[in-house]
Amino acid sequence: MSEQNPDRLKIVVSVHGRWHGFDLADGLHQRGYLARLITTYPASAAAKFLPLGVPIVTAPWLELRRRFYDKFPIGSKPDLAIAKAFGNFASRHAVGKVDVLVGWSSATLEAIPLAHELGVKVVIERGSSHIAHQTEILTAAYQEFGLDFAGTHPEMIAREEQEYAAADAIAVPTQFAAATFAARGLGEKLIVNPYGVDLTRFLPPGEPGRNTKPRILFVGSVGLRKGVPWLLQAFEGLSDVAELHLIGPVEKGFEKVLAQQNLAGVTLRGALSSDQLAAELQSADIFCLPSLEEGFPLSMLQAMASGLPVISTEAAGANDIIEQGIEGIIVPSNDAAALTEVLGQLVNNADLRRQMSIAARQRVEQGFSWDDYIERAITAYHALAATT
């Protein structure tokens, strides 16, 4: 039940999909701040993730279009068209007698002018680094491996940059992501708010793992952005003493890279449900996510909540939650040699893994629940609404 208080801010959350927008909307609703949630999810699908009573406006035809293309990729990707259509949809439903509009990047542009005309503050939620930085990093990575990179549509980049310029604030999840905005002159607009994790759903195992070999777990899209080629190179010399499980869908075109790799000791698991993932995290010994570019991956928080030592990169936001050598180890991106060294260090030292396991769980308990995230968001919205 949400608490009713006419003195509280009225906040609209507008997200083309689900992302962490549903967690934000749920938390705001529970505290009496949510005016409405706008999404492409059908109401029946949204109900699986939200409690009863959350006010919701949906554009399900846009979600259908996205999913149809994912299943039958005929013609050009619909991302830009969906972003524009949802932006127009949001402009008709997002504003009114509200105080703050929190809209997802690329799909909020059309709503900003009307929001400002009505005195509504606009926060753009960007779950990753600046779109220009992201494009530069991924273009270079694809070129290195000789893969075709369609890249981000120039109009999509332009849309986001217009949103960044017009918005009152830009919310990002890590200091690394914030730095990519600050480097482009947007430092004064930034809200840095790390995401949360469900500490009751992701738990350490009740008893120590029984793997005959230490199990290294990767969770994410299996491709270049998450650093998989460097992880596979690093694992080659460890296949006799450890196993590597890759959980997540394989990126289109990445099969060519996989075919050239030594996959001894590697298991491709595909995508898993949230419940299956929780069980897999409890069965693992080490979590590794050597991303080239990220926001703040929920899988890393989930792994730490499950008591796993983490090997990751600054680009994945690891610096925001890991103290080097305590909860895990931070390595440079694109560095297979560094990965080999630290993977070997953890694979061969069960006592160190146990120490990091305890520290990792304790760390997420200290400010990285969804309640922590929501409270930080509300504080930032109040500060923004108070500005003239």
C-alpha positions as CSV (number, residue, x, y, z in Angstrom):
1,M,0.0,0.0,0.0
2,S,1.3,3.4,-0.9
3,E,1.1,6.2,1.7
4,Q,-1.0,9.2,0.7
5,N,0.5,12.6,1.4
6,P,-0.5,15.6,-0.6
7,D,2.8,17.4,0.4
8,R,4.9,14.8,-1.3
9,L,6.3,15.1,-4.8
10,K,4.4,13.6,-7.6
11,I,6.7,11.6,-9.8
12,V,6.2,10.0,-13.2
13,V,8.4,7.1,-14.4
14,S,8.6,6.6,-18.1
15,V,10.5,3.6,-19.4
16,H,10.3,1.9,-22.9
17,G,10.6,-1.6,-21.5
18,R,11.2,-2.6,-17.9
19,W,14.9,-2.2,-16.9
20,H,15.1,-1.0,-13.3
21,G,12.3,1.4,-14.0
22,F,9.8,-1.0,-12.5
23,D,11.9,-1.2,-9.3
24,L,12.0,2.6,-9.1
25,A,8.2,2.8,-9.7
26,D,7.5,0.2,-7.2
27,G,9.6,1.9,-4.5
28,L,8.1,5.3,-5.2
29,H,4.6,3.9,-5.1
30,Q,5.2,2.3,-1.7
31,R,6.3,5.6,-0.4
32,G,3.4,7.6,-1.9
33,Y,5.4,9.5,-4.6
34,L,4.4,7.8,-7.8
35,A,1.9,9.6,-10.0
36,R,2.1,6.9,-12.7
37,L,4.3,4.5,-14.6
38,I,4.4,4.7,-18.3
39,T,5.8,1.7,-20.2
40,T,5.6,-0.4,-23.3
41,Y,4.9,-3.5,-21.2
42,P,1.3,-4.7,-21.4
43,A,-0.5,-4.3,-18.1
44,S,-0.8,-8.1,-17.7
45,A,3.0,-8.5,-18.1
46,A,3.8,-5.6,-15.9
47,A,1.6,-7.1,-13.1
48,K,4.1,-9.9,-12.8
49,F,6.7,-7.4,-11.5
50,L,4.6,-4.9,-9.7
51,P,2.2,-4.9,-6.7
52,L,-1.5,-4.2,-7.1
53,G,-2.4,-0.6,-7.3
54,V,0.5,0.8,-9.2
55,P,-1.0,3.4,-11.6
56,I,0.2,2.4,-15.1
57,V,-0.2,3.6,-18.7
58,T,1.0,1.2,-21.4
59,A,1.9,1.3,-25.1
60,P,2.0,-2.5,-25.7
61,W,2.0,-2.3,-29.5
62,L,5.6,-0.9,-29.2
63,E,6.7,-3.8,-27.0
64,L,5.1,-6.2,-29.5
65,R,7.1,-4.6,-32.3
66,R,10.4,-4.9,-30.5
67,R,9.8,-8.5,-29.6
68,F,8.6,-9.4,-33.1
69,Y,11.9,-8.1,-34.5
70,D,13.9,-10.0,-31.9
71,K,12.3,-13.2,-33.1
72,F,12.1,-12.4,-36.8
73,P,14.9,-9.9,-37.6
74,I,13.6,-8.7,-40.9
75,G,14.5,-5.3,-42.2
76,S,16.1,-2.5,-40.1
77,K,16.1,-2.5,-36.3
78,P,13.1,-0.7,-34.9
79,D,14.9,0.8,-31.9
80,L,14.9,4.4,-33.2
81,A,11.3,4.2,-34.4
82,I,10.2,2.8,-31.0
83,A,12.1,5.5,-29.1
84,K,10.4,8.3,-31.2
85,A,7.0,6.7,-30.9
86,F,7.3,6.2,-27.1
87,G,8.6,9.7,-26.7
88,N,5.5,11.0,-28.3
89,F,3.3,8.7,-26.2
90,A,5.1,9.9,-23.1
91,S,4.5,13.5,-24.1
92,R,0.8,12.9,-24.0
93,H,0.7,11.0,-20.7
94,A,3.8,11.9,-18.6
95,V,3.1,15.5,-17.6
96,G,0.3,17.4,-16.0
97,K,0.0,18.1,-12.3
98,V,3.2,16.4,-11.4
99,D,6.6,17.6,-10.1
100,V,9.2,15.3,-11.7
101,L,9.4,13.3,-14.9
102,V,12.0,10.5,-14.8
103,G,12.4,9.3,-18.4
104,W,14.6,6.7,-20.0
105,S,17.3,8.0,-22.4
106,S,16.5,8.0,-26.1
107,A,12.7,7.8,-25.5
108,T,11.9,11.0,-23.6
109,L,12.9,13.8,-26.0
110,E,9.4,14.7,-27.2
111,A,8.1,15.0,-23.6
112,I,10.7,17.5,-22.3
113,P,9.4,20.8,-23.9
114,L,5.8,20.2,-22.5
115,A,7.2,19.2,-19.1
116,H,9.2,22.4,-18.8
117,E,6.3,24.5,-20.0
118,L,4.2,23.1,-17.1
119,G,7.0,23.5,-14.6
120,V,7.9,19.8,-14.4
121,K,11.6,18.9,-13.7
122,V,13.0,16.3,-16.1
123,V,15.5,13.6,-15.1
124,I,17.0,11.5,-17.9
125,E,17.9,7.9,-16.7
126,R,20.9,6.7,-18.6
127,G,21.9,3.1,-17.5
128,S,25.3,3.3,-19.1
129,S,28.1,5.7,-20.1
130,H,27.5,8.7,-22.4
131,I,26.2,7.3,-25.7
132,A,29.1,8.8,-27.7
133,H,31.6,7.2,-25.4
134,Q,29.8,3.9,-25.6
135,T,29.8,4.1,-29.4
136,E,33.5,4.8,-29.6
137,I,34.5,1.9,-27.3
138,L,32.4,-0.6,-29.1
139,T,33.4,0.5,-32.6
140,A,37.1,0.0,-31.7
141,A,36.4,-3.4,-30.1
142,Y,34.5,-4.7,-33.2
143,Q,37.2,-3.5,-35.5
144,E,39.8,-5.3,-33.5
145,F,38.0,-8.6,-34.0
146,G,37.0,-7.9,-37.6
147,L,33.3,-8.0,-36.9
148,D,30.7,-5.8,-38.5
149,F,29.4,-3.2,-36.2
150,A,26.2,-1.5,-37.3
151,G,26.8,1.0,-34.6
152,T,24.3,3.2,-32.9
153,H,22.2,5.0,-35.3
154,P,23.4,8.6,-35.7
155,E,19.9,9.9,-35.1
156,M,19.7,7.9,-31.8
157,I,23.0,9.5,-30.7
158,A,21.6,12.9,-31.6
159,R,18.4,12.3,-29.7
160,E,20.2,11.3,-26.6
161,E,22.5,14.3,-26.7
162,Q,19.5,16.6,-27.1
163,E,18.0,15.0,-24.1
164,Y,21.1,15.4,-22.1
165,A,21.2,19.1,-23.0
166,A,17.6,19.8,-22.3
167,A,17.1,17.8,-19.1
168,D,17.4,19.3,-15.7
169,A,19.4,16.3,-14.5
170,I,20.9,13.0,-15.8
171,A,20.9,10.0,-13.5
172,V,23.7,7.4,-14.0
173,P,24.7,4.4,-11.8
174,T,28.4,4.8,-11.4
175,Q,31.3,7.3,-11.1
176,F,32.8,5.8,-14.2
177,A,29.6,6.6,-16.2
178,A,29.5,10.0,-14.6
179,A,33.1,10.7,-15.8
180,T,32.1,10.1,-19.4
181,F,29.4,12.8,-19.1
182,A,31.6,15.2,-17.1
183,A,34.2,14.9,-19.9
184,R,31.6,16.3,-22.3
185,G,30.7,19.3,-20.1
186,L,27.7,17.8,-18.3
187,G,29.1,17.3,-14.8
188,E,26.8,19.8,-13.1
189,K,23.7,17.9,-14.2
190,L,24.7,14.5,-12.8
191,I,22.9,12.3,-10.2
192,V,25.0,9.3,-9.4
193,N,22.9,6.6,-7.8
194,P,24.0,2.9,-7.8
195,Y,21.3,0.3,-8.3
196,G,20.2,-2.2,-5.7
197,V,19.7,-5.9,-5.3
198,D,17.1,-8.0,-3.7
199,L,18.9,-9.2,-0.6
200,T,16.2,-11.7,0.2
201,R,16.3,-13.4,-3.2
202,F,20.0,-13.6,-3.8
203,L,21.7,-15.3,-0.8
204,P,24.9,-17.1,-0.1
205,P,24.5,-20.9,-0.1
206,G,23.6,-22.6,3.1
207,E,26.7,-24.8,2.9
208,P,30.1,-24.6,1.0
209,G,30.0,-25.5,-2.6
210,R,30.8,-29.1,-3.6
211,N,32.3,-28.4,-7.1
212,T,35.2,-30.7,-7.9
213,K,36.8,-27.8,-9.7
214,P,36.2,-24.1,-8.8
215,R,33.4,-22.8,-11.0
216,I,33.9,-19.3,-12.6
217,L,30.6,-17.8,-13.6
218,F,29.9,-15.0,-16.2
219,V,26.4,-13.5,-16.5
220,G,25.5,-11.2,-19.4
221,S,25.3,-10.9,-23.1
222,V,28.0,-13.2,-24.5
223,G,29.9,-10.8,-26.7
224,L,32.5,-8.1,-27.0
225,R,30.9,-5.4,-24.8
226,K,31.1,-7.7,-21.7
227,G,34.7,-8.7,-22.5
228,V,34.1,-12.3,-23.3
229,P,37.0,-12.8,-25.8
230,W,39.5,-11.7,-23.1
231,L,37.9,-13.9,-20.5
232,L,38.2,-16.9,-22.8
233,Q,41.8,-16.1,-23.6
234,A,42.5,-15.8,-19.8
235,F,40.8,-19.1,-19.0
236,E,42.7,-21.2,-21.5
237,G,45.5,-22.1,-19.1
238,L,43.0,-22.9,-16.3
239,S,40.8,-25.4,-18.0
240,D,42.4,-28.3,-16.2
241,V,41.8,-26.9,-12.7
242,A,38.6,-24.9,-13.1
243,E,35.5,-24.6,-15.2
244,L,33.9,-21.5,-16.8
245,H,30.2,-21.2,-17.3
246,L,28.8,-18.4,-19.5
247,I,25.2,-17.5,-18.8
248,G,23.4,-15.3,-21.3
249,P,22.5,-15.1,-24.9
250,V,25.2,-15.1,-27.6
251,E,25.4,-11.8,-29.4
252,K,24.5,-11.9,-33.1
253,G,27.7,-12.4,-35.1
254,F,29.8,-13.4,-32.1
255,E,29.6,-17.1,-33.1
256,K,32.5,-16.3,-35.4
257,V,34.7,-15.3,-32.4
258,L,33.6,-18.3,-30.4
259,A,34.5,-20.7,-33.2
260,Q,38.1,-19.4,-33.1
261,Q,38.5,-19.9,-29.3
262,N,39.7,-22.8,-27.2
263,L,36.5,-23.7,-25.4
264,A,37.9,-26.6,-23.3
265,G,36.3,-26.4,-19.8
266,V,33.8,-23.8,-21.0
267,T,30.0,-24.3,-20.9
268,L,27.6,-22.0,-22.7
269,R,24.4,-22.0,-20.7
270,G,22.2,-19.6,-22.6
271,A,19.7,-17.3,-20.9
272,L,18.2,-18.4,-17.6
273,S,15.3,-17.2,-15.6
274,S,15.8,-15.1,-12.4
275,D,15.1,-18.1,-10.2
276,Q,17.5,-20.3,-12.1
277,L,20.2,-17.6,-12.0
278,A,19.9,-17.3,-8.2
279,A,20.5,-21.1,-7.9
280,E,23.5,-20.9,-10.3
281,L,25.1,-18.1,-8.4
282,Q,24.9,-20.2,-5.2
283,S,26.6,-23.0,-7.1
284,A,29.5,-20.9,-8.3
285,D,32.8,-20.1,-6.7
286,I,33.9,-16.9,-8.6
287,F,32.1,-14.3,-10.6
288,C,33.9,-12.6,-13.5
289,L,32.6,-9.8,-15.7
290,P,35.5,-8.1,-17.5
291,S,33.3,-5.5,-19.4
292,L,34.6,-2.9,-21.8
293,E,31.7,-0.5,-21.2
294,E,28.8,-0.8,-18.8
295,G,26.3,0.9,-16.5
296,F,26.2,-0.9,-13.2
297,P,25.4,-4.5,-14.0
298,L,22.8,-6.0,-11.7
299,S,24.5,-9.4,-12.2
300,M,27.5,-8.1,-10.3
301,L,25.3,-7.0,-7.3
302,Q,23.5,-10.3,-7.4
303,A,26.7,-12.2,-7.4
304,M,28.0,-10.3,-4.4
305,A,24.7,-10.8,-2.6
306,S,25.2,-14.5,-3.3
307,G,28.6,-14.4,-1.6
308,L,30.8,-14.6,-4.6
309,P,34.2,-12.9,-4.9
310,V,34.1,-10.7,-8.0
311,I,36.6,-10.0,-10.8
312,S,35.6,-7.0,-12.9
313,T,36.6,-3.7,-14.4
314,E,36.4,0.0,-13.7
315,A,34.2,0.2,-16.8
316,A,31.7,-2.0,-15.1
317,G,31.5,0.2,-12.1
318,A,33.5,-2.1,-9.9
319,N,35.3,0.8,-8.2
320,D,32.0,1.9,-6.8
321,I,31.5,-1.2,-4.7
322,I,34.7,-3.2,-4.6
323,E,37.8,-2.4,-2.5
324,Q,40.7,-3.9,-4.3
325,G,41.5,-7.3,-2.7
326,I,38.7,-7.2,-0.2
327,E,35.4,-8.1,-2.0
328,G,37.2,-8.9,-5.2
329,I,39.7,-7.7,-7.7
330,I,39.5,-5.0,-10.3
331,V,41.4,-5.5,-13.6
332,P,41.9,-3.3,-16.7
333,S,39.6,-3.9,-19.6
334,N,41.0,-5.6,-22.7
335,D,43.7,-7.3,-20.6
336,A,43.7,-11.1,-20.8
337,A,47.1,-11.4,-19.1
338,A,45.8,-9.5,-16.0
339,L,42.7,-11.7,-16.0
340,T,44.8,-14.9,-16.2
341,E,46.8,-13.8,-13.1
342,V,43.8,-12.9,-10.9
343,L,41.7,-15.9,-12.0
344,G,44.6,-18.2,-11.1
345,Q,45.0,-16.4,-7.8
346,L,41.4,-17.1,-6.8
347,V,41.1,-20.5,-8.4
348,N,44.1,-21.7,-6.4
349,N,43.3,-20.1,-3.0
350,A,40.1,-21.4,-1.4
351,D,40.8,-19.4,1.8
352,L,41.0,-16.1,-0.1
353,R,37.7,-17.0,-1.9
354,R,36.0,-17.5,1.4
355,Q,37.2,-14.2,2.9
356,M,36.1,-12.3,-0.2
357,S,32.8,-14.2,-0.2
358,I,31.9,-12.9,3.3
359,A,33.1,-9.4,2.5
360,A,31.1,-9.3,-0.7
361,R,27.8,-10.1,1.0
362,Q,28.6,-7.5,3.8
363,R,29.3,-4.8,1.2
364,V,26.0,-5.1,-0.6
365,E,24.2,-5.0,2.7
366,Q,25.7,-1.6,3.3
367,G,23.8,0.6,0.9
368,F,23.0,-1.5,-2.1
369,S,19.5,-2.8,-1.5
370,W,16.6,-1.5,-3.6
371,D,15.4,0.5,-0.6
372,D,18.7,2.3,-0.5
373,Y,18.5,3.1,-4.2
374,I,14.9,4.4,-3.8
375,E,15.8,6.6,-0.8
376,R,18.8,8.1,-2.7
377,A,16.6,8.8,-5.7
378,I,13.9,10.5,-3.7
379,T,16.5,12.7,-2.0
380,A,17.9,13.7,-5.4
381,Y,14.4,14.5,-6.8
382,H,13.6,16.7,-3.8
383,A,16.8,18.6,-4.3
384,L,16.0,19.0,-8.0
385,A,12.4,20.1,-7.4
386,A,13.7,22.8,-5.0
387,T,15.8,24.5,-7.6
388,T,14.6,27.4,-9.7
